[in-house]
Amino acid sequence: MVAQARVIWDPALTAYDFGPSHPMAPLRLDLTTRLARSLGVVTDADLVHPTVASDDLLQTVHDPAYVASVKAASLDPTRADPAYGLGTDDDPAFVGMHEASARIVSGTVEMCRQVLTGEISHGVNYCGGMHHAMRHRASGFCIYNDIAAGIRYLLDAGVERVAYVDIDVHHGDGVEALFVDDPRVLTASIHESGRTLFPGTGWARDIGHGAGAGYAVNLPLPPGTTDSSWLRALRSSILPIVRAFRPQVLITQHGCDTHSEDPLANLVLTVDAQRQAAMDLHELAHDVSDGRWVALGGGGYAVVNVVPRAWTHLSAIALHRPVPVDTPVPREWLDHVQAITGRPGPNRMGDLPIGAPPIWVQPWSAGYNPHSPVDRAIMATREACFSHHGLDIWYD
């Protein structure tokens, strides 16, 4: 019998810990799991406990010398080599770094395996989504690229078309770089413009190389982009291309650092919009890939107010147990947050006022507004990529 979905979780995943002053606090993962349990979204039966990925698996997407450097720094952080992006402010070395990072990779690959074999329809690893890691170096809080390893596993297993959609506020540069010339992999990233945010890449003109031309899709948005404009951009550019590509498996990255409270970026989304995007991508998976969907976490640095709610919604949607945005946050979870952080948590599972109408999203068919910086960004992406997929830039 096919399970609806499974979720990667093990307390050992909180060992991915760059230290108390680093913004990627492992507490965000523990709080997500606690909230999902408190709401009845996940049960023990839904959880998969990942092992540590082998060197052979890691080396499907990373150079052996890089893996060896990570392992050396993991044993002795003083041996961290900045030439490999290790021992930097973004990626400080810590004892056990290799094992913690490799466990994330194992979790994502396992979800890809179970989706491909038909054991589950959807797989979730909100501990994953390390989209900046490159073949030969760490970058942007990411040591090993679990997403790329999952995609490589699918390709090696015979999948002919994999689509990867990245809605993190930062450009998904590492995944794009690893598959930039491969027409079997569509990488699509909607993110804050590199003019104002790390990693400074991901322009609409960056569409892939060689045989992969047209299979990298980038939509850089201006700072200050809000719910309705962001959803319009996602629906008017990336989703039509994915539908035209017709992937056999859909992988999505749900970094929730697009939120207005995130300290590291400049978009102004609500949890409600992030939830809606997850619903859109869930529907897309059922439309184009027979429901085969692997959903991952990523960035998100509003550790208490945003990340647990956003990824609990993601898990709930994948498990077909969606949680309404007006649902109160359980008292037991709020009491735990108060006890360990000394601060209150959010009272509801959404941000918009109770009773507010759904987020209004103007469809592209309503017309292009050249005075809107978001519409100009959408049009740039459509002009760069649509023709490669037989689509017309003026129509839905």
Secondary structure, DSSP 8 states (H G I E B T S, - for coil): --EEEEEE--GGGGG----TTSSS-THHHHHHHHHHHHTTS--GGGEE------HHHHTTTS-HHHHHHHHHHHH-GGG--GGGT-SSSSS---TTHHHHHHHHHHHHHHHHHHHHHTSEEEEEETT---TT--SS--BTTBSS-HHHHHHHHHHHTT---EEEEE-SSS--HHHHHHTTT-TTEEEEEEEE-TTTSTT----TT---SGGGTTSEEEEEE-TT-BHHHHHHHIIIIIHHHHHHH--SEEEEE---TTBTT-TT---BB-HHHHHHHHHHHHHHHHHHSTT-EEEE------TTTTHHHHHHHHHHHHTT----TT-B--HHHHHHHHHHHSS---SBS-SS-TT--------GGG---TT-HHHHHHHHHHHHHGGGGT--TT--
